[in-house]
Amino acid sequence: MSNFQSLIRISLRFFTGLLGLGLLSYLVFRTGPGVVWKQVQVVGWGFSLIIILGGLSQLIRTCAWRQTITYDLKGLRWSRSIGVQLASDACGQLGFAGKMVGEGIRVSLLSPVVPADRGISSCAIDGGLHLLTAAVVAVLGISITLLHFPLSGQWRVYALLLAAVLIALVVLAAVAVASRWQLMGNAARAIGRLPQLHNWVIGKEPTIDSAEHNLLTFSRKAPAAFRASLIFSLLWHVLAVLEVYVILRFMGAGIAFVGAFALEGLTKVINLVGALNPGNVGTYEGGNMLIAKMFGLTATAGLTLALCRRANTIFWAGVGATCMVVMKRAERGKTESR
């Protein structure tokens, strides 16, 4: 029965991925491949700058994550830390399931230096802070859009509702940390009451409880590391805004930095909506086209922006996959030599 359910899940993800590829192909051919290629050529050497920004983003993400490891890091070299981050992020590009696999690979690659329980906790803390700061950026982006850009009545209502939901989630997260509410643990136990999921959840409850406990107590046990990780996470989002600004500027779009911030804030919402779509393929590009039109840009500019950012992501995902293969081979070689 479990094999049948796994087959169904894999089939659904594969089918969703095919739909995403179909949507992306439709958007490109509807816009015109020649038109899109001309826009990409306009970016020109600016793509090298985008790649550099992508590398800086990975370095900042590594700094944020290292702050959450409550263990002696003397044995964890920076080169290995960056390689682990790149490998984990490469898997995370495949959607929610890929993100889970990526965090497992992160813990596995850390295990020679950092105990597994500390590695799992660091992943939970880093992921929680990253989601929190992303929600803050999304709220600010929506607020800027409402204040500075003309929206139709219907879009304005949707934006207000979304901002209210995100603000409520941020407040709930802050209250949960302050009051030490075990929201994830209680949610897992509630899901575990379902007969179909009971056996699957029951074995993971101790890990979930431990990770959530460390997440809730991190700000009190290591306040300096908590503040540093929070600052690095916010800086990562600033670099994402800068990436949007640079691409649009090279394309000749007259958009200010505050406009790029608002656009990136709305892109966070697209990423959330497309989380169940492997790689967010198609939904990401279509969402960027809609957002670009909201900001007075052409749909072609939105599609080109999304494709440039995806190319940057694919480049660093390739680097991450290479790092993972190299580190796995090195570990295998050490095991065989013993």
C-alpha positions, -999 to 999 in steps of 0.1 A, spaced: 0 0 0 28 24 9 46 16 -24 13 24 -43 10 57 -24 46 66 -32 40 58 -69 9 81 -69 29 110 -53 57 106 -78 32 104 -107 15 136 -95 47 155 -92 58 143 -126 25 153 -141 26 187 -123 61 192 -137 50 184 -172 21 209 -169 46 236 -157 69 229 -187 39 231 -210 28 264 -195 64 278 -198 65 267 -235 32 283 -242 42 316 -226 75 317 -246 58 309 -279 29 332 -273 53 361 -266 76 350 -295 110 332 -290 127 359 -311 113 387 -291 124 371 -258 158 363 -272 163 400 -282 154 411 -247 179 386 -232 206 399 -255 199 434 -243 210 422 -208 243 412 -224 273 413 -201 250 423 -173 243 386 -169 279 382 -155 270 407 -128 238 387 -121 259 355 -117 282 373 -92 252 385 -73 240 349 -72 273 338 -57 271 366 -31 236 355 -22 249 319 -16 277 332 6 252 353 26 229 323 29 258 302 42 266 329 68 230 330 80 229 292 83 262 288 101 250 311 128 222 287 136 245 257 143 248 254 181 280 234 180 317 240 178 324 250 142 362 248 144 362 216 124 337 229 97 357 246 70 341 275 51 347 257 18 327 227 30 300 250 44 295 268 11 296 234 -8 269 220 15 248 251 11 251 250 -27 242 212 -28 212 217 -5 200 247 -25 203 228 -58 179 201 -45 156 228 -31 150 242 -66 128 211 -73 99 223 -51 88 214 -15 98 177 -19 132 188 -32 136 212 -3 131 183 22 156 162 3 180 191 2 179 196 40 185 158 44 216 161 22 227 191 42 225 171 75 242 141 58 271 161 45 276 178 79 275 146 99 313 140 100 317 173 118 283 182 132 260 157 150 228 149 131 205 163 158 224 197 158 223 196 120 185 191 119 180 218 144 201 243 124 180 235 93 148 241 112 161 274 127 175 287 94 144 277 75 121 294 100 141 326 100 142 326 62 105 322 59 99 349 85 120 374 68 105 364 34 70 371 48 82 405 61 96 414 26 64 403 10 43 425 33 65 455 27 64 448 -11 26 447 -11 24 478 10 47 497 -14 26 485 -43 -6 497 -27 9 531 -18 29 539 -50 14 520 -79 -21 523 -94 -41 491 -90 -76 483 -101 -102 479 -73 -101 441 -76 -63 438 -74 -63 462 -45 -87 440 -25 -66 409 -32 -34 427 -22 -50 439 11 -63 404 19 -29 389 12 -11 415 33 -35 409 62 -29 371 60 9 375 59 9 401 88 -12 377 108 13 348 101 42 370 111 25 381 144 15 345 151 51 334 146 64 362 169 39 353 196 47 316 192 84 322 198 77 345 227 52 321 243 70 289 232 40 275 215 47 242 198 26 248 167 45 224 144 45 196 170 8 200 178 0 201 141 19 169 135 1 152 163 -33 163 149 -23 150 115 -11 118 131 -47 111 143 -55 103 107 -53 64 103 -35 67 69 -8 90 83 -4 77 119 25 53 114 43 78 91 40 107 116 45 89 149 81 81 141 89 117 132 73 134 162 105 133 184 125 149 157 98 176 150 95 184 187 133 186 192 137 209 162 108 231 172 121 234 208 155 245 195 138 270 171 117 285 199 146 288 224 174 298 199 168 336 204 172 332 242 201 308 243 222 325 216 208 361 211 239 373 192 238 344 168 200 349 164 204 386 155 233 378 131 213 351 113 183 374 111 205 402 96 221 379 71 186 366 61 174 401 55 206 409 35 199 379 13 165 394 4 181 428 -3 205 411 -28 174 395 -44 159 430 -48 192 442 -63 192 413 -88 157 424 -100 168 461 -102 200 452 -122 182 430 -147 154 456 -153 180 484 -156 200 465 -182 167 459 -201 161 496 -201 131 496 -178 129 529 -158 122 514 -125 135 527 -91 150 505 -64 117 509 -44 98 495 -74 122 465 -76 116 459 -39 79 459 -44 82 435 -74 104 411 -54 79 412 -25 52 401 -49 75 375 -63 77 359 -28 40 353 -31 45 336 -65 71 313 -50 46 304 -22 18 296 -47 42 276 -69 58 257 -40 40 224 -49 50 227 -86 85 211 -91 109 239 -98 80 264 -99 84 260 -137 58 280 -157 40 294 -127 70 315 -118 73 329 -153 36 335 -156 34 352 -123 63 376 -132 45 385 -164 14 395 -144 34 414 -118 53 433 -146 20 444 -162 9 457 -127 40 479 -126 35 493 -161 61 471 -177 54 448 -207 46 411 -202 78 404 -223 99 422 -198 84 402 -170 91 369 -188 126 380 -196 132 389 -160 120 355 -149 141 336 -174 173 356 -165 167 348 -128 160 312 -136 192 309 -157 211 323 -127 194 297 -104 202 269 -128 239 280 -130 243 278 -92 223 247 -90 247 231 -114 276 242 -92 258 228 -62 252 194 -79 289 193 -87 299 201 -51 276 173 -39 292 148 -62 327 158 -52 320 157 -15 302 123 -17 332 109 -37 356 122 -11 337 107 17 335 73 -1 372 74 -7 379 80 30 356 51 39 372 27 15 408 37 26 400 27 62 
